[in-house]
Amino acid sequence: MAEDKEKAFIVCTDRRGNLSRGATATGDISNVSVPVKCKRPTEKPLAIVHNHPSNIPLPSEKDMQTSRTHNDIVICVRTDGHGVKCYQSKK
Protein backbone atom coordinates (compact mmCIF):
# COMPACT_ATOMS: atom_id res chain seq x y z
CA MET A 1 0.00 0.00 0.00
CA ALA A 2 1.60 3.26 -1.15
CA GLU A 3 1.86 6.07 1.35
CA ASP A 4 1.15 9.68 0.43
CA LYS A 5 3.11 11.37 3.22
CA GLU A 6 6.72 11.18 4.25
CA LYS A 7 7.15 10.03 7.86
CA ALA A 8 10.33 9.98 9.91
CA PHE A 9 11.68 9.10 13.32
CA ILE A 10 15.01 9.15 15.12
CA VAL A 11 16.62 5.97 16.44
CA CYS A 12 18.59 6.68 19.61
CA THR A 13 21.11 4.65 21.59
CA ASP A 14 22.26 4.85 25.19
CA ARG A 15 25.71 4.06 26.62
CA ARG A 16 24.83 0.36 26.87
CA GLY A 17 23.72 0.11 23.25
CA ASN A 18 19.98 -0.05 24.00
CA LEU A 19 17.84 1.42 21.22
CA SER A 20 14.81 3.68 21.58
CA ARG A 21 12.68 5.92 19.40
CA GLY A 22 13.36 9.64 19.58
CA ALA A 23 11.55 12.49 17.85
CA THR A 24 8.97 11.74 15.13
CA ALA A 25 7.50 13.85 12.32
CA THR A 26 5.23 13.75 9.27
CA GLY A 27 5.66 15.89 6.16
CA ASP A 28 4.25 16.21 2.66
CA ILE A 29 4.79 13.64 -0.11
CA SER A 30 8.39 14.69 -0.79
CA ASN A 31 9.70 16.30 2.38
CA VAL A 32 9.79 15.79 6.12
CA SER A 33 11.79 17.58 8.77
CA VAL A 34 12.32 15.76 12.05
CA PRO A 35 14.24 17.19 15.01
CA VAL A 36 17.41 15.14 15.49
CA LYS A 37 17.04 14.62 19.22
CA CYS A 38 16.39 11.87 21.71
CA LYS A 39 14.00 11.77 24.65
CA ARG A 40 16.68 11.29 27.32
CA PRO A 41 19.85 13.36 27.75
CA THR A 42 21.91 10.16 28.18
CA GLU A 43 20.99 9.00 24.64
CA LYS A 44 22.46 10.05 21.32
CA PRO A 45 20.93 9.96 17.82
CA LEU A 46 22.04 6.96 15.79
CA ALA A 47 19.85 7.06 12.66
CA ILE A 48 17.03 8.84 10.89
CA VAL A 49 14.48 6.39 9.49
CA HIS A 50 11.96 7.65 6.92
CA ASN A 51 9.88 6.48 4.01
CA HIS A 52 9.97 7.62 0.39
CA PRO A 53 6.40 7.64 -1.01
CA SER A 54 8.01 7.92 -4.46
CA ASN A 55 9.26 4.34 -3.90
CA ILE A 56 12.82 5.41 -4.77
CA PRO A 57 15.04 3.53 -2.29
CA LEU A 58 18.00 5.92 -2.52
CA PRO A 59 18.61 8.84 -0.16
CA SER A 60 18.17 12.29 -1.66
CA GLU A 61 20.92 14.89 -1.60
CA LYS A 62 18.96 16.59 1.21
CA ASP A 63 19.02 13.29 3.14
CA MET A 64 22.79 13.06 2.80
CA GLN A 65 23.27 16.73 3.72
CA THR A 66 21.25 16.05 6.88
CA SER A 67 23.57 13.13 7.63
CA ARG A 68 26.66 15.33 7.25
CA THR A 69 25.10 18.12 9.33
CA HIS A 70 24.46 15.71 12.20
CA ASN A 71 27.87 14.01 12.55
CA ASP A 72 27.26 11.51 9.75
CA ILE A 73 24.10 10.07 11.29
CA VAL A 74 22.86 7.01 9.40
CA ILE A 75 19.97 7.64 6.99
CA CYS A 76 17.53 4.75 6.50
CA VAL A 77 15.00 4.86 3.65
CA ARG A 78 11.92 2.60 3.62
CA THR A 79 9.95 1.91 0.46
CA ASP A 80 7.16 -0.54 -0.27
CA GLY A 81 9.08 -2.32 -3.00
CA HIS A 82 12.55 -2.40 -1.42
CA GLY A 83 12.13 -2.58 2.36
CA VAL A 84 14.59 -0.59 4.48
CA LYS A 85 18.03 0.40 3.22
CA CYS A 86 20.49 2.42 5.31
CA TYR A 87 23.22 4.79 4.15
CA GLN A 88 25.88 6.98 5.72
CA SER A 89 27.39 10.06 4.10
CA LYS A 90 30.95 9.98 2.90
CA LYS A 91 33.04 12.89 4.08
Summary of the structure (lengths in Angstrom):
residues: 91
radius of gyration: 12.8
end to end distance: 35.7
largest distance: 37.2
contacts: 265
relative contact order: 0.22
helix: 10%
strand: 40%
